[in-house]
C-alpha cells in the first residue's frame, strides 16, 4: 500500500498553484490539482510534475460563482449557515 501523502491544490494548473504543485511533487508528495476550464494548462502541469518524478491527477471542477456566508454564532462553537 502506498503511504505517500496527497495534497490537493485548487487552481493548480497555472501560476502559484502550478509552482506549488511542482515544488511539493519534488518533495515526494502525490498531487491532485483542480482547474476550471484550461485543460491544456492542467495537462502541462501534470507533465512538469512527472518530469520531477511526481504523480498527479487533474480534476476539472467548474463551479459557478456563489456567495457563501460563514458566521459563527456568538458563544457557540458551531458554524451557522
C-alpha positions in Angstrom: 0.0 0.0 0.0 1.3 3.5 -0.9 1.6 5.6 2.2 2.7 8.8 0.5 0.8 11.9 1.5 -1.6 13.5 -1.0 -2.0 17.2 -1.4 -5.0 18.9 -3.1 -4.2 22.2 -4.8 -7.1 24.2 -6.1 -6.2 26.3 -9.1 -3.2 24.1 -9.7 -3.0 24.4 -13.4 -1.1 27.7 -13.6 0.6 30.4 -11.7 1.2 30.0 -8.0 -0.8 26.8 -7.8 1.3 25.2 -10.5 4.5 26.3 -8.8 3.3 24.8 -5.5 2.3 21.6 -7.1 5.7 21.1 -8.8 7.5 22.1 -5.6 5.6 19.6 -3.5 6.0 16.8 -6.1 9.7 17.3 -5.8 9.4 16.6 -2.1 7.7 13.3 -2.8 4.0 14.1 -2.3 1.3 12.9 -4.6 -0.6 15.8 -6.2 -4.2 16.4 -7.0 -4.9 19.6 -8.9 -8.1 21.2 -9.8 -8.8 23.6 -12.7 -11.8 25.4 -14.1 -11.5 25.2 -17.9 -8.0 25.2 -19.2 -7.3 21.5 -19.8 -4.1 22.2 -21.7 -2.6 24.1 -18.8 -3.6 21.3 -16.4 -2.0 18.7 -18.7 1.2 20.8 -18.8 1.3 21.0 -15.0 0.9 17.2 -14.9 3.7 16.8 -17.4 6.0 19.0 -15.3 5.1 17.1 -12.2 6.0 13.8 -13.9 9.3 15.3 -15.1 10.4 15.8 -11.4 9.3 12.2 -10.6 5.9 13.0 -9.1 2.5 11.5 -9.6 -0.7 13.6 -10.2 -4.2 13.7 -11.3 -6.2 16.7 -12.5 -9.9 17.3 -11.9 -11.9 19.8 -13.8 -14.2 21.5 -11.2 -16.1 24.3 -12.8 -18.0 25.8 -10.0 -20.3 28.8 -10.9 -19.8 31.9 -8.8 -21.6 31.6 -5.5 -21.7 33.5 -2.3 -21.2 31.6 0.9 -21.5 33.4 4.2 -19.9 31.8 7.1 -20.9 33.0 10.5 -20.1 31.9 14.0 -22.9 32.2 16.5 -21.7 34.3 19.5 -21.0 32.0 22.4 -21.2 28.9 20.2 -18.6 26.6 18.7 -20.8 25.8 15.7 -20.9 27.5 12.4 -24.2 28.8 11.3 -25.4 28.7 7.7 
